[in-house]
Amino acid sequence: MMNRRHFLGSAVAAALLGRNKSAAAPTPASPFGGSLPPAVFQDDESYWRALRREFLMPSDEAFFNTGTLGSSPRVVLDAVVNHMTQVDATIAHWDYKPDHPDYFTGYRPELELREKLARLINATAAEIALTQNATVGMNYVANGIRLQPGDEVILTNQEHPGGRHGWDLKAKRYGVFVKNVTVPVPPESPQQLIDLYVNATTPQTRVWGIPHLTSQLAILFPVKELCRLARERGIFTVIDGAQVCGHLALDLREIGCDAYYSSPHKWLLAPKGCGWLYIRAERLPEIWATIVSSNWDNYHDGAFRLMQIGSGNLSLLKGYEAAIDFHQRIGSARVEQRIVGLANRLREGLRQIPQARIWSPQHAELVSATTVWSLGGWSATELMDQLWERSKVRCRAMGDPYGVRQCCHIYNAPEEVERTLQTIRRMAWERRER
Ligand SMILES: Cc1ncc(COP(=O)(O)O)c(C=O)c1O
């Protein structure tokens, strides 16, 4: 069905735009789209250098702010733009019969895409709702779950607003109690983080909201063990994985959570405005929909009930699929190994600079590809601006005293990490007396 829809759209668009067959040929296949044999990339560094050419960012710009938004590769952008062009060129051909190509989304289950996502995170398509971002996922869970006045929800003091405020609204409106546990900065061990939840739990506790990887300080939570402990206690677990999908390999069956949501427009490099929400099959019937349309009460197709948002942009979903394909072509484990490896180099270099301080965890089980660090004598904003002005290194200021957040991703190179360190060494020397 998907192929037929795609084919019809392309053929009609090409004809309408006056292109002959060769002019309408697709843009050259990406080296990661299936055209080159893997042997070309036997040497690891040349593999990553070739990959970097798939991104539109100028080669001298080192982008380290994927934690806010990723840069999508060419195949993703092409998928979006080509489809959008087709839609607008051929829309009069759309007769709205069921077997005719679709021009928008919002009313179909989008099973093909949900199945791709399911393979990526080890879930089933029926357990996944397509959303716009993590914030929407958080709101669906907080708003949709049945809680009584006096029931408790445990969160941390490190939640992003997009992981928190649905629960605050629930508390204000329905008399639920939100308890915020204070995370040590940085935590010394996974056990410290586990103890926070266990010690705060009372007989009234119904939900643990767990940030898989926190936004501000990049603290990686031991989600699998936390979910196991919650299950023993009959507590619902919902994980904020906005920073994880496309960053660390994800296996939701293994984690064993009840709900999980993410923003693949960050690390998965999907088009901006793409998200997903997972709810374990057994828990799905407990969650009411928040925004509703024709399938609001359809209990036959799992989480489809939770994606009734009205007309949306099908072209974005074409890019979303292309982003999953691109990522899967490389492989989650390979991505994780590469980018955490780059971040380890950065952390190693920072440890050699006396004025530098790493605020994100350094315990082997709590690290990721994101590092938050500061430099004595320089404010967070000065650091961010100077890194850019001096070396075209783009990090994000996280406020004082935490300095900047530096996210290593597949478009970053060891040379860029070294360039960052050289700039820091120079800046440290310039303000060595402060
Ligand atoms: C941990 C965490 N949760 C939630 C969000 C919200 O993401 P979005 O704005 O894509 O909904 C972010 C964004 O940075 C985040 O880092």
The ligand as a Gaussian input file, in Angstrom:
#p B3LYP/6-31G(d) Opt

LIG

0 1
 C       14.515000      15.244000      29.139000
 C       13.607000      16.047000      28.260000
 N       12.272000      15.870000      28.358000
 C       11.401000      16.523000      27.570000
 C       11.848000      17.434000      26.640000
 C       10.857000      18.128000      25.777000
 O       11.067000      17.790000      24.444000
 P       10.130000      18.409000      23.294000
 O       10.287000      19.883000      23.385000
 O       10.684000      17.839000      22.046000
 O        8.748000      17.970000      23.595000
 C       13.225000      17.666000      26.509000
 C       13.735000      18.657000      25.548000
 O       14.869000      19.031000      25.546000
 C       14.114000      16.944000      27.324000
 O       15.437000      17.124000      27.243000

